[in-house]
Amino acid sequence: METDVPLQLVKQEQQLLEQIEELEQRVERSEGPSDRDVAEWMGRARGRLHRPPRRPRRARPAWLWPLVGGAALLVVIGIAIVVAPRLIAALLLPTVTPQAADTRVSPTATSQPTEAPLVLTATLLPSETTAPEKHQPYTATPLAPTATLPAVETATPEPYTGARPPAEASIGDTWTRPTDGMVMAYVPAGEFLMGSSDADGQAQDNEKPQHTVYLDGYWIDRTEVTNSQYRKCVEAQACPEPRCWVYGDYNGPGQPVVCVTWDDAQAYAAWVGGRLPTEAEWEKAARGTDGRIYPWGNSAPDCDKANYANCMNPPAAVGSFPLGVSPYGALDMAGNVWEWVEDWYEDWYYDRSPARNPRGPDAGEGRVYRGGALGLDDRYVRCAFRLGTNPDHRDPGRGFRVVVSPAGL
């Protein structure tokens, strides 16, 4: 320790002095080394005696090492807290690779409805909201429900075994369907012009080319199916209840039933012994055989002939525009509400469609709907105008009518 250093120096100095004294005595007796050797030894001794002693290393306090160890341990724990969760997640959790959304609709006609809307590719389908700024498509404003209708469970309808329309008929003949009381008009077999030519300045690309199509004879509803008629199917547990029935603007007995999916419309058609019309059947019933632009001819529409451009809002009762009647006696085929038809939608289907009884492509991006609606201008209520959308959509501006073939097709 430090207290021993002076004592050691004193002992060393005493030993050196004793050696010097002894050497001096030996010199005096003429014994031992010469004066030169003595002087050298004495110089060495004095140099060692007067050299400052080396400072010994100070000992570390006993409490220092536990302090250093504790600090190191805290650093290690902090690193572990930050790094460990990420390391575990990287090692144990699977890596999920995002998949591109598939917006195609399965061509299976019996697929269950879903509420998630399908966004169609703009390059394939014209948008439903492509109306000019002046006449935007009608969008219903939700109203306070006037009544809450009880939910009715649906069941698969039994095969239709009821009465069928007469096999032989001619233009102007009608037949009342016994299941729901709908009056049907007859469309005879023969050819007609389908689509649009360049002479129609409002024609869309998906309406071209105009082409000749042959159809067998069939019966078609004179109007869209009404709420009161559709209710019979709901009560028979063969059709689901439309959501729009809780709103006063859409639940009138004589109004066209809306807020139905394509599958809902097909279920009703099967229940009454029919089906939805094909695109070709719908268009022929609307325009006849001469290629006219509107059901009544080529003159522009007005509010006496069709419910378009918000002539009436909400949807009018069926048959409210008798001046807009088609050559075969069908009403409301221009405006009021859109109508589902049977076909899958395809932009360029007319380039390859068969010339006889076409039924549409085998699959597509959506189902076709026709006829225009109350919030749209004259471009959309032309007989040839066509659009397609997700068959699961429930739109307050879309209904349907039914076709019955004498052959049961």
Secondary structure as the mmCIF struct_conf table of DSSP 4:
data_model
#
loop_
_struct_conf.conf_type_id
_struct_conf.id
_struct_conf.beg_label_comp_id
_struct_conf.beg_label_asym_id
_struct_conf.beg_label_seq_id
_struct_conf.end_label_comp_id
_struct_conf.end_label_asym_id
_struct_conf.end_label_seq_id
HELX_RH_3T_P HELX_RH_3T_P1 GLU A 2 ASP A 4
HELX_RH_AL_P HELX_RH_AL_P1 VAL A 5 GLU A 28
TURN_TY1_P TURN_TY1_P1 ARG A 29 SER A 30
BEND BEND1 GLY A 32 PRO A 33
HELX_RH_AL_P HELX_RH_AL_P2 ASP A 35 HIS A 50
BEND BEND2 ARG A 51 ARG A 51
HELX_LH_PP_P HELX_LH_PP_P1 PRO A 52 PRO A 61
TURN_TY1_P TURN_TY1_P2 ALA A 62 TRP A 63
HELX_RH_AL_P HELX_RH_AL_P3 LEU A 64 LEU A 92
BEND BEND3 LEU A 93 LEU A 93
HELX_LH_PP_P HELX_LH_PP_P2 PRO A 94 PRO A 98
HELX_LH_PP_P HELX_LH_PP_P3 ARG A 104 SER A 106
TURN_TY1_P TURN_TY1_P3 ALA A 109 THR A 110
HELX_LH_PP_P HELX_LH_PP_P4 SER A 111 PRO A 113
BEND BEND4 GLU A 115 ALA A 116
HELX_LH_PP_P HELX_LH_PP_P5 PRO A 117 THR A 121
TURN_TY1_P TURN_TY1_P4 ALA A 122 LEU A 124
BEND BEND5 LEU A 125 LEU A 125
TURN_TY1_P TURN_TY1_P5 GLU A 128 THR A 129
TURN_TY1_P TURN_TY1_P6 GLU A 133 LYS A 134
BEND BEND6 HIS A 135 HIS A 135
HELX_LH_PP_P HELX_LH_PP_P6 GLN A 136 TYR A 138
HELX_LH_PP_P HELX_LH_PP_P7 ALA A 140 PRO A 142
BEND BEND7 THR A 146 THR A 146
HELX_LH_PP_P HELX_LH_PP_P8 LEU A 149 ALA A 151
HELX_LH_PP_P HELX_LH_PP_P9 THR A 156 TYR A 160
BEND BEND8 GLY A 162 GLY A 162
BEND BEND9 ALA A 167 GLU A 168
TURN_TY1_P TURN_TY1_P7 ILE A 171 GLY A 172
STRN STRN1 THR A 174 THR A 176
TURN_TY1_P TURN_TY1_P8 PRO A 178 ASP A 180
STRN STRN2 VAL A 183 VAL A 187
BEND BEND10 ALA A 189 ALA A 189
STRN STRN3 GLY A 190 MET A 194
BEND BEND11 GLY A 195 GLY A 195
TURN_TY1_P TURN_TY1_P9 ASP A 198 ALA A 199
BEND BEND12 ASP A 200 ASP A 200
TURN_TY1_P TURN_TY1_P10 GLY A 201 GLN A 202
HELX_RH_3T_P HELX_RH_3T_P2 ASP A 205 GLU A 207
BEND BEND13 PRO A 209 PRO A 209
STRN STRN4 HIS A 211 LEU A 215
STRN STRN5 TYR A 218 ASP A 221
BEND BEND14 ARG A 222 THR A 223
HELX_LH_PP_P HELX_LH_PP_P10 GLU A 224 VAL A 225
STRN STRN6 THR A 226 THR A 226
HELX_RH_AL_P HELX_RH_AL_P4 ASN A 227 GLU A 235
TURN_TY1_P TURN_TY1_P11 ALA A 236 GLN A 237
BEND BEND15 ALA A 238 CYS A 239
HELX_LH_PP_P HELX_LH_PP_P11 PRO A 240 PRO A 242
HELX_RH_3T_P HELX_RH_3T_P3 ARG A 243 VAL A 246
BEND BEND16 TYR A 247 TYR A 247
TURN_TY1_P TURN_TY1_P12 GLY A 248 TYR A 250
TURN_TY1_P TURN_TY1_P13 PRO A 253 GLY A 254
BEND BEND17 GLN A 255 GLN A 255
STRN STRN7 PRO A 256 PRO A 256
HELX_LH_PP_P HELX_LH_PP_P12 VAL A 257 VAL A 257
BEND BEND18 CYS A 259 CYS A 259
HELX_RH_AL_P HELX_RH_AL_P5 TRP A 262 TRP A 271
TURN_TY1_P TURN_TY1_P14 VAL A 272 GLY A 273
STRN STRN8 ARG A 275 ARG A 275
HELX_LH_PP_P HELX_LH_PP_P13 LEU A 276 THR A 278
HELX_RH_AL_P HELX_RH_AL_P6 GLU A 279 ARG A 287
TURN_TY1_P TURN_TY1_P15 GLY A 288 GLY A 291
BEND BEND19 ILE A 293 ILE A 293
STRN STRN9 TYR A 294 TYR A 294
TURN_TY1_P TURN_TY1_P16 PRO A 295 TRP A 296
STRN STRN10 GLY A 297 GLY A 297
BEND BEND20 ASN A 298 SER A 299
HELX_LH_PP_P HELX_LH_PP_P14 ALA A 300 PRO A 301
TURN_TY1_P TURN_TY1_P17 CYS A 303 LYS A 305
STRN STRN11 ASN A 307 ASN A 307
TURN_TY1_P TURN_TY1_P18 ALA A 309 ASN A 310
BEND BEND21 CYS A 311 PRO A 314
HELX_LH_PP_P HELX_LH_PP_P15 PRO A 315 ALA A 317
TURN_TY1_P TURN_TY1_P19 VAL A 318 GLY A 319
HELX_RH_3T_P HELX_RH_3T_P4 PRO A 322 GLY A 324
TURN_TY1_P TURN_TY1_P20 PRO A 327 TYR A 328
BEND BEND22 GLY A 329 GLY A 329
BEND BEND23 ALA A 334 ALA A 334
STRN STRN12 GLY A 335 GLY A 335
BEND BEND24 ASN A 336 VAL A 337
STRN STRN13 TRP A 338 TRP A 344
HELX_LH_PP_P HELX_LH_PP_P16 TYR A 345 TYR A 345
TURN_TY1_P TURN_TY1_P21 ASP A 347 TRP A 348
HELX_RH_3T_P HELX_RH_3T_P5 TYR A 349 ASP A 351
TURN_TY1_P TURN_TY1_P22 ARG A 352 ARG A 352
BEND BEND25 ALA A 355 ALA A 355
STRN STRN14 ARG A 356 ARG A 356
BEND BEND26 ASN A 357 ASN A 357
BEND BEND27 ASP A 362 ALA A 363
BEND BEND28 GLU A 365 GLY A 366
STRN STRN15 ARG A 367 ARG A 370
BEND BEND29 GLY A 371 GLY A 371
TURN_TY1_P TURN_TY1_P23 LEU A 374 GLY A 375
BEND BEND30 LEU A 376 LEU A 376
HELX_RH_3T_P HELX_RH_3T_P6 ASP A 378 VAL A 381
BEND BEND31 ARG A 382 ARG A 382
TURN_TY1_P TURN_TY1_P24 CYS A 383 ALA A 384
STRN STRN16 ARG A 386 THR A 389
TURN_TY1_P TURN_TY1_P25 PRO A 391 ASP A 392
TURN_TY1_P TURN_TY1_P26 PRO A 396 GLY A 397
STRN STRN17 ARG A 398 PHE A 400
STRN STRN18 VAL A 403 VAL A 404
TURN_TY1_P TURN_TY1_P27 PRO A 406 ALA A 407
#
